[in-house]
């Protein structure tokens, strides 16, 4: 999604897709593997010599749930409905929480947010 289009598109209609690898932690949560470097030259020459080329970001229970739903087929509205069904009262203000979380992930280039028209063409 282009930055200038954010004001024109309803977030609930977008489809998030993960851009980075992840692992399941011992407690069942998600650990997102964020690359330390994205510059092509640094990745080519420095990263192969690093013991840990990724930063491990541990997500809480609700963040892990949302991350697992970001499969490129499920819309944000469906994720919010599933979150309300899964967590009940503890997921109060699910739409605001998901909005903040997904926009942060998108700004950090960890997920892509597609609208339904372009999601099929770009994948």
N, C-alpha and C positions, 0 to 999 in steps of 0.2 A: 504494500500500500504506500503510495506516495505521501509525503508529509503534508502537501497542500490539500489533499483530499480528505483529511481527517474531519474537518468541520462539516463536510457534506454527506458523510456515510454514517449510518447507524451502527454502532459497535456490536449490537446484538445480532446483526445480520452477517457479521464477518466470520470467517473460518480460520482459526489459528493452526499453524503447522510448525512443528519443532524444526530447528536448524542445527542443533548441536546434539552430540550423544549424551546419554544419561545411564545411570545404574540404579539398581534397587538396593537400598541400605538394609542393614540387619533388622531394623524395626519396621520394614515395609515401606519406608519413605523413599523419596527420590533424591538422588545426588546428581546434579547437573554438572557436566564437565565443560567448563568454559575455557576456551583456548587463551593462554596468556598473551600470545602475539598473533596478529592478523596480517602484518606486513609480509608480502610474498618473499622478500629476500631474507628477512629474519626467520620466517618459517622454514625456508630451505636450508639455511646455514646454521642457525643457532638451535632451533627446536630439537633436531635429532640428537644433540649432545646433552639435553636437559633430562634429568631424572624424572621430573614432574612437569610435563608440558602444559598441563591444564590446572585451572583452579577448580576445586571441588566445592560446589555450593549446595548445602543441604537445605531442602525445603521442608516446611512444616506439613502437617497432615492435610490441610486444605490446599496448600500450594502443590503438594504432591498429587492430590486428586485432580486439580485443574491441569497440571502438566501432562498427566497420563491421558487426559481427554483431548489434548491438542494434537490430533491425528491427521488434520487436513481435511476431514470430512464432517466433523461435528461443529455446529455453529456455537457462538458464544451464548445465545439464548438457551440452547439445549444443554450446554455445560452448566449454566446457572440453575436450570430446572433439576438436573441430576444432582447438583451440589445441595440444593434445598431438600431433595428426597433423601440424600445420604446423611446429611448432618442435622437436618431439622432446625430446631431453634438456635443451635450454635452457629448457624450460617446466616444470621441476620445481616441484612444489607449485603447479600451475596453479589448483587449486580455491581455495587460500588467497589467491593473488594476485588472482584474479578476484573473489572475495568482497570483499576489501578495496577494490578498485578500484570495483566496482559500488555498494557501500554508500557510498563517498565521493561518487560521482556522484549517487546518490539523495539524499543529505543536502544536496548543493549544488543540488538541483532541476535537474540536467542530464539525468537519465533518470527514467522511471517504472518501477517494478517491479510487474508484474501477476501474479496467480496465474491459472491457466488458466480458472477459473470466471468471473472478472470481466474478463479481458482482452478477450474478445469483446464484452461488453456496453458497456464504456467507450470503445472506440475509435471 
